[in-house]
Amino acid sequence: MEEVKLIGSKRSLFCTRVEWALKLKGVEYEYLEEDLRNKSPILLKYNPILKKVPVFLHLNKPIAESLVILEYIDEVWKENPLLPQHPYERAKARFWAKFVDEKVLMGSFEACKAQGEGKEKLIESAQESLGFLEKEIEGKKYFCLKRGCYNFGGESIGYLDLAVGWIPIWLDVMEEIGEMKLIQPDKFPCLYQWSKNFLTDNPVVKELAPSRESLLEYFHASIAYLRSLEANK
């Protein structure tokens, strides 16, 4: 068996998306849980520049950044392809994954963290980004179109679904801690239905998702810390 390891944290959405990919591909791997408050020598050895998880090790060669890791996994293990076959659709999937991480995720987190004046504007901005995703998923069960010999029409979980997969799990926790509501079924019906499909169609998704209690604890601590830093500026 090829040596495959993943250095990660169970509460990290970036690590979970990599585990989802490995499980969907049927790749056996060793999981190494990282304490992000006391970073291990192995993490610092294999990711000395960013010093963060996930780090994927294949034949002792490290790869960092979750979206890069997803593409690598898809290229090495051909079973159950994640990215579309057509170059244009592949490019679109990469664009939207980057948009999700840089705009939707960060916008939602900023809205969660914010207090008082300016919070409503951040909520509106996050919902505007979610609106673009709503249009992208409209008429499809899943995000990724798989042309050629694969499914066409987004009928199975793909690369972009894994990138967006934090929404049904992590966003709900952000909404509670931030005392806000970003996704309502009447405002984002397609995204809401996609979230239900993603959580229920494949047992791997729920199997690897962190518990809501652990996420609440993690986000409470993180948000409280960041708010305290801003208060002391």
Phi, psi and omega per residue, in radians:
M1 nan 2.379 3.088
E2 -1.128 2.502 3.138
E3 -1.363 2.022 -3.139
V4 -2.271 2.189 3.134
K5 -2.338 2.640 3.066
L6 -2.277 2.073 3.018
I7 -1.600 2.089 -3.034
G8 -2.720 -3.049 3.066
S9 -2.315 2.317 -3.078
K10 -1.127 -0.337 -3.122
R11 -1.679 0.008 -3.121
S12 -1.596 2.139 3.100
L13 -1.122 -0.529 -3.137
F14 -1.179 -0.632 3.104
C15 -1.305 -0.680 -3.113
T16 -1.110 -0.665 -3.140
R17 -1.118 -0.565 3.090
V18 -1.228 -0.753 3.092
E19 -1.077 -0.712 3.074
W20 -0.971 -0.810 -3.115
A21 -1.081 -0.788 -3.135
L22 -1.076 -0.745 3.135
K23 -1.183 -0.746 3.130
L24 -1.114 -0.524 3.121
K25 -1.471 -0.247 -3.085
G26 1.309 0.492 -3.134
V27 -1.572 2.200 3.079
E28 -1.380 2.425 -3.095
Y29 -2.656 2.779 3.042
E30 -1.758 2.259 -3.124
Y31 -1.762 2.267 3.135
L32 -2.052 1.889 -3.118
E33 -1.286 2.290 -3.090
E34 -1.871 2.384 3.019
D35 -1.594 1.837 -3.019
L36 -1.240 -0.248 3.084
R37 -1.541 -0.213 3.136
N38 -2.512 1.338 -2.940
K39 -1.114 2.358 -3.016
S40 -1.387 2.764 3.065
P41 -1.018 -0.598 -3.110
I42 -1.198 -0.648 3.084
L43 -1.148 -0.783 -3.119
L44 -1.184 -0.493 3.105
K45 -1.246 -0.791 -3.012
Y46 -1.624 -0.253 3.044
N47 -2.408 1.109 -3.044
P48 -1.233 -0.347 -3.097
I49 -1.413 -0.937 -3.094
L50 -1.600 -0.493 3.113
K51 0.984 0.731 -3.137
K52 -2.502 2.905 3.105
V53 -1.729 2.768 0.039
P54 -1.460 2.710 2.936
V55 -2.197 2.199 -3.114
F56 -1.820 2.246 3.137
L57 -1.999 2.081 3.068
H58 -2.173 2.044 -3.069
L59 0.952 0.675 3.089
N60 1.212 0.232 3.077
K61 -1.797 2.135 -3.047
P62 -1.496 2.521 3.033
I63 -2.328 2.300 -3.138
A64 -1.992 2.934 3.137
E65 1.334 2.069 -2.955
S66 -1.070 -0.715 -3.122
L67 -1.186 -0.620 3.059
V68 -1.139 -0.731 3.129
I69 -1.087 -0.740 3.130
L70 -1.028 -0.763 3.140
E71 -1.154 -0.697 3.122
Y72 -1.078 -0.831 3.134
I73 -1.010 -0.726 -3.105
D74 -1.183 -0.556 -3.141
E75 -1.367 -0.577 -3.089
V76 -1.433 -0.754 -3.119
W77 -1.898 1.910 -2.968
K78 -1.412 -0.350 -3.122
E79 -1.111 2.517 3.115
N80 0.874 1.140 -3.075
P81 -1.016 2.494 -3.118
L82 -1.727 -0.740 -3.138
L83 -1.526 2.591 3.075
P84 -1.076 2.733 -3.131
Q85 -1.387 -0.605 -3.081
H86 -1.286 2.308 -3.090
P87 -0.978 -0.700 -3.132
Y88 -1.136 -0.754 3.133
E89 -1.174 -0.599 3.083
R90 -1.113 -0.768 3.127
A91 -1.091 -0.724 3.107
K92 -1.079 -0.754 -3.141
A93 -1.066 -0.724 3.113
R94 -1.131 -0.732 3.121
F95 -1.038 -0.862 -3.079
W96 -1.180 -0.612 3.103
A97 -1.103 -0.734 3.089
K98 -1.126 -0.728 3.107
F99 -1.068 -0.746 -3.135
V100 -1.060 -0.807 -3.106
D101 -1.230 -0.734 -3.015
E102 -1.468 -0.551 -3.061
K103 -1.906 -0.940 -3.049
V104 -1.239 -0.900 -3.120
L105 -1.134 -0.915 -3.100
M106 -1.159 -0.628 3.093
G107 -1.135 -0.713 3.114
S108 -1.152 -0.695 -3.140
F109 -1.168 -0.721 3.121
E110 -1.111 -0.693 3.094
A111 -1.132 -0.675 3.105
C112 -1.103 -0.754 -3.067
K113 -1.270 -0.541 -2.997
A114 -1.163 2.616 3.062
Q115 -2.361 2.586 3.015
G116 1.190 -2.498 -3.056
E117 -1.058 2.327 3.125
G118 1.720 -0.277 -3.101
K119 -1.124 -0.744 -3.114
E120 -1.073 -0.677 3.122
K121 -1.143 -0.651 3.114
L122 -1.197 -0.637 3.073
I123 -1.114 -0.782 3.116
E124 -1.081 -0.689 3.129
S125 -1.142 -0.738 3.116
A126 -1.118 -0.710 3.133
Q127 -1.194 -0.562 3.065
E128 -1.079 -0.763 3.100
S129 -1.122 -0.712 3.095
L130 -1.098 -0.549 3.111
G131 -1.089 -0.616 3.083
F132 -1.148 -0.680 3.084
L133 -1.153 -0.662 3.108
E134 -0.989 -0.775 3.131
K135 -1.179 -0.613 -3.106
E136 -1.209 -0.568 -3.095
I137 -1.588 -0.184 -3.090
E138 -0.983 2.250 3.108
G139 1.428 0.059 -3.125
K140 -2.213 2.667 3.055
K141 -1.404 -0.727 3.090
Y142 -2.253 2.888 -3.008
F143 -1.253 -0.804 -2.941
C144 -1.393 2.261 3.001
L145 -1.566 2.283 -3.117
K146 -2.032 1.772 -3.042
R147 -1.476 3.031 3.068
G148 1.318 -2.196 -3.067
C149 -1.435 -0.030 -3.107
Y150 -1.792 3.067 3.138
N151 -1.049 2.456 3.059
F152 -2.059 2.297 3.131
G153 1.923 0.215 3.066
G154 1.193 0.837 -3.076
E155 -1.676 0.010 3.074
S156 -2.551 2.779 -3.092
I157 -1.118 2.303 3.138
G158 -2.300 -2.947 -3.077
Y159 -0.937 -0.872 -3.093
L160 -1.199 -0.601 3.064
D161 -1.060 -0.694 3.109
L162 -1.170 -0.640 3.102
A163 -1.158 -0.630 -3.116
V164 -1.553 -0.108 -2.986
G165 -1.078 -0.221 3.096
W166 -1.242 -0.396 -3.011
I167 -1.050 -0.858 -3.112
P168 -1.168 -0.297 -3.023
I169 -1.949 -1.012 -3.053
W170 -1.351 -0.630 -3.071
L171 -1.133 -0.637 3.109
D172 -1.021 -0.679 3.116
V173 -1.230 -0.735 3.087
M174 -1.030 -0.714 -3.128
E175 -1.088 -0.740 -3.137
E176 -1.152 -0.833 -3.094
I177 -1.186 -0.656 -3.121
G178 -1.467 -0.005 -3.130
E179 0.871 0.999 -3.085
M180 -2.614 2.950 3.048
K181 -2.375 2.011 -3.097
L182 -1.684 -0.687 -3.107
I183 -1.980 1.961 3.009
Q184 -1.915 2.478 -3.108
P185 -0.996 -0.567 -3.108
D186 -1.372 -0.471 -3.114
K187 -1.546 -0.605 -3.137
F188 -2.247 1.125 -3.048
P189 -1.102 -0.660 -3.108
C190 -1.244 -0.742 3.113
L191 -1.171 -0.632 3.106
Y192 -1.128 -0.756 3.134
Q193 -1.195 -0.690 3.082
W194 -1.017 -0.749 -3.137
S195 -1.020 -0.743 3.123
K196 -1.132 -0.770 3.117
N197 -1.059 -0.797 -3.082
F198 -1.074 -0.692 -3.091
L199 -1.336 -0.466 -2.980
T200 -1.916 -0.391 -3.010
D201 -1.303 -0.579 -3.086
N202 -2.190 2.101 -3.090
P203 -1.058 -0.404 3.139
V204 -1.041 -0.644 -3.069
V205 -1.071 -0.906 -3.123
K206 -1.253 -0.582 -3.123
E207 -1.026 -0.693 -3.052
L208 -1.702 -0.177 -3.132
A209 -1.208 2.428 3.105
P210 -1.201 2.758 3.121
S211 -1.207 2.632 3.135
R212 -1.094 -0.634 -3.129
E213 -1.102 -0.736 -3.134
S214 -1.185 -0.623 3.108
L215 -1.206 -0.697 3.104
L216 -1.057 -0.770 3.122
E217 -1.081 -0.779 -3.107
Y218 -1.129 -0.847 -3.100
F219 -1.215 -0.647 3.077
H220 -0.991 -0.837 -3.122
A221 -1.143 -0.754 -3.096
S222 -1.158 -0.796 -3.118
I223 -1.164 -0.727 3.124
A224 -1.071 -0.718 3.132
Y225 -1.119 -0.817 -3.118
L226 -1.151 -0.655 3.101
R227 -1.162 -0.626 3.123
S228 -1.174 -0.651 3.088
L229 -1.105 -0.742 -3.137
E230 -1.193 -0.624 -3.131
A231 -1.184 -0.479 -3.095
N232 -1.609 0.055 3.123
K233 -1.204 nan nan
